[in-house]
Amino acid sequence: MTTAINKQEQLDEIREIVAEVLELEPEEISETSLFVEEHEADSLRAIEILARLEKKYKVEIPQSELPKMVNLTEVYNILAQHAGWLG
């Protein structure tokens, strides 16, 4: 299995979590759509997304990373960094 497949599967899992928290359909969230500006996420929902990711992937992500977690791509990058997916 290649890294591209792993990354896509992980992005899809993250998209599902974000969609559930934001009460949207997963296909409404692109990799670059902005959570706050385009999906009306607030800080409480951002914290909930962070908490769910930490629980699912058993990682600890500092809350100082929250302002950077603006879209799916950035969430993946931050999660990958803290989960050690980047090799």
C-alpha positions as CSV (number, residue, x, y, z in Angstrom):
1,M,0.0,0.0,0.0
2,T,1.5,3.4,-1.0
3,T,1.7,6.5,1.1
4,A,-0.7,8.3,-1.3
5,I,-3.4,5.7,-0.5
6,N,-2.8,6.0,3.2
7,K,-2.9,9.8,3.0
8,Q,-6.2,9.7,1.1
9,E,-7.7,7.3,3.5
10,Q,-6.6,9.5,6.4
11,L,-7.9,12.6,4.8
12,D,-11.3,10.8,4.2
13,E,-11.4,9.8,7.9
14,I,-10.6,13.4,9.0
15,R,-13.2,14.7,6.6
16,E,-15.8,12.4,8.2
17,I,-14.9,13.7,11.7
18,V,-15.0,17.3,10.7
19,A,-18.3,16.9,8.8
20,E,-19.9,15.2,11.8
21,V,-18.8,18.0,14.1
22,L,-19.8,20.8,11.7
23,E,-23.1,19.0,10.9
24,L,-22.3,18.8,7.2
25,E,-22.1,16.1,4.6
26,P,-18.5,15.0,4.0
27,E,-18.7,16.0,0.3
28,E,-19.4,19.6,1.3
29,I,-15.9,19.8,2.7
30,S,-13.1,20.1,0.3
31,E,-9.4,19.9,1.2
32,T,-9.1,23.7,1.0
33,S,-12.5,25.0,2.1
34,L,-12.1,27.2,5.2
35,F,-14.0,25.9,8.3
36,V,-14.8,29.3,9.7
37,E,-15.4,31.4,6.6
38,E,-17.1,28.8,4.5
39,H,-18.6,26.4,7.0
40,E,-19.4,28.7,9.9
41,A,-17.3,26.8,12.5
42,D,-16.7,28.5,15.8
43,S,-14.0,27.9,18.4
44,L,-16.0,25.3,20.3
45,R,-16.4,23.2,17.2
46,A,-12.7,23.6,16.5
47,I,-11.9,22.3,20.0
48,E,-14.3,19.4,19.5
49,I,-12.6,18.5,16.2
50,L,-9.2,18.6,17.9
51,A,-10.5,16.4,20.8
52,R,-12.0,13.8,18.4
53,L,-8.8,13.7,16.4
54,E,-6.7,13.2,19.5
55,K,-9.0,10.4,20.7
56,K,-9.1,8.6,17.3
57,Y,-5.4,8.8,16.5
58,K,-4.2,8.7,20.2
59,V,-2.1,11.8,19.8
60,E,-1.8,15.0,21.7
61,I,-2.1,18.2,19.7
62,P,-1.4,21.5,21.6
63,Q,-4.3,23.9,21.5
64,S,-1.8,26.5,20.2
65,E,-2.1,24.6,16.9
66,L,-5.9,25.4,16.6
67,P,-5.5,28.7,14.8
68,K,-3.6,26.9,12.0
69,M,-6.3,24.2,11.6
70,V,-8.3,26.3,9.1
71,N,-9.0,23.6,6.5
72,L,-8.7,19.8,5.9
73,T,-5.2,20.1,4.4
74,E,-3.9,22.0,7.4
75,V,-5.6,19.6,9.9
76,Y,-4.0,16.7,8.1
77,N,-0.6,18.4,8.1
78,I,-0.7,19.2,11.9
79,L,-2.1,15.7,12.7
80,A,0.6,14.0,10.6
81,Q,3.3,16.0,12.3
82,H,2.1,15.1,15.8
83,A,1.2,11.5,14.9
84,G,4.6,10.9,13.2
85,W,3.1,10.1,9.8
86,L,5.7,12.2,8.0
87,G,8.5,9.7,8.5
